[in-house]
Amino acid sequence: MRAYKQQAGIVAHLDRPNVDTDIIIPKQYLKSIKRTGFGINLFDELRYIDEGWPGKPLEDRQLNPDFVLNQERYQGASVLLARVNFGCGSSREHAPWALDDYGFRVVIAPSFADIFYNNCFKNGLLPLVLSEQIVDRLFNEVEANPGYKIEVNLQEQQVILPDGESFSFEIDGFRKECLINGLDDIGLTLESEPKIRAYDANRRQHSPWLFDVISPEKIG
């Protein structure tokens, strides 16, 4: 998992509540488990006018000019601003994969669906909760200012606006350290590899029968 660095980037906004994971990445794209290649189909049903399916050439697809990610002013956005209950619906981990593969490093919303929220942390994406009042203000400022950028300082737990004003946000300390150090569940386990190997060696010494390989001759 990529370590999370201090993020400063363009903000794109999705002004609709209860965006579910099927909107984030539709079901027909869930066949792969590689974690990559989903960015081109992020928000597929909103982003394209025609119906998409795996392997369909992009040059054959028609972009929806009214959708935010297709507008020039939001190209290169790395911060997504959303409304309440973002990421509801199914538990598919492909949703944060698609957001990350597109280039988003932060999603800001007043609230998130629990499973999606947890999946974000496991995949190096920061789901950041701010009050509805602050989110409303950010929506207005993003719409009024093309190329609107904010900075997210995870270490200091601060969201910094272009004029220098900042807002604090809460985050679980353990999850914060995992993001900063780029540690997913596998990475956390590997940090204990010396202890795991020592335990395994000790078990082999004191309980060798647990590791005995039964040969075909012994079975016969």
Secondary structure, DSSP 8 states (H G I E B T S, - for coil): ------EEEEEEE---S--BHHHHS-GGGTT--SS-S-GGGTTHHHHBSS---TT--GGG--B-TTSGGGSGGGTT--EEE--TTBTBSS--THHHHHHHHHT--EEEES-B-HHHHHHHHHTT-EEEE--HHHHHHHHHHHHHSTT-EEEEETTTTEEE-TTS-EEE----HHHHHHHHHT--HHHHHHHTHHHHHHHHHHHHHH-GGGG----HHHH-
